[in-house]
Amino acid sequence: MYARLIGTGSYLPGIPVCNDDLAARGIDTNDEWIVTRTGIRSRHLASHGSTSSELGLIAAQRALEMAGVSPADLDLIVVATSTPDYIFPSTACLIQAKLGNKGAAAFDVQAVCAGFTYALGIAEKFIRSGSHKKVLVIGAEVFSRILDWNDRGTCVLFGDGAGAVVLEASDRPGILATAMHADGSQNGILNVPGQICGGQVTGDPFLRMDGQAVFKFAVRVLADVATEVCQTAGIQTADVDWLIPHQANIRIIEATGKKLGIDRNKVIVTVDRHGNTSAASVPLALDEAVRDGRIQRGQKVLVEGVGGGFTWGAALLEF
């Protein structure tokens, strides 16, 4: 029993917010500064009151429509998010209710920007065990809620959005290999070190990042985990038709592709228009490339992510 991807969907809230728009809001930055350092030209920001479950629902509905699967047929829903609607219940349960599904297992995965690759790997294991047949995997984030808009080193990097895929059991391999790793000793270089205690925010409720440390760590582990899944599947990285890395920074994306020896024309990039949407970045880029026809049947697609924790993971897909 194998897992195959049969549908993709995505959703970006509102209209694009360009770099000059941020500068006009009083942030000490400009388009040249942001583009030169990150490659980001615009991002989408959810309106006040919009939630991860709302964004994830639309992405899920689009993926289900492509797959031709009814919400009632799902037996597992996994949502990757670091910005859940509530402490509990899970965002997965909230999306389940909005879809009208009752009875499927539903839970969230918190691995930050590696969340989608973690969720995909978990879903694949459920299917391969024989216990589940149709699984909805979603990455949904409203990172704009946890940004310090006075910190130009972080607030210009992130955006909001959601992406989703539908997996089904198959006798033909569709996910050829997965890998997931973490190193908690690196927790200090990217985090939101705050919490709610006694009805009050304690600690720091905003995202904090050591950019240089993240860059070095990300390039190394993204190259390592990509090589790992290719070796597990018995192929060379040169055999990959498309690479979809986490869309954090164009420099990280280019450095990773170069280290793997993958031609830049085979690397799918959306960071320029989406910014860093954390767990949503990979499924957003995947859906775009499926719908615009770049990804074709029979091709091999390598997806990978790295995020706070530090966490990292990858999956090799065959369409």
Order of alpha helices (4+ residues) and beta strands (2+ residues): beta-beta-alpha-alpha-beta-alpha-beta-alpha-beta-alpha-beta-alpha-beta-beta-beta-beta-beta-beta-alpha-beta-alpha-alpha-alpha-beta-beta
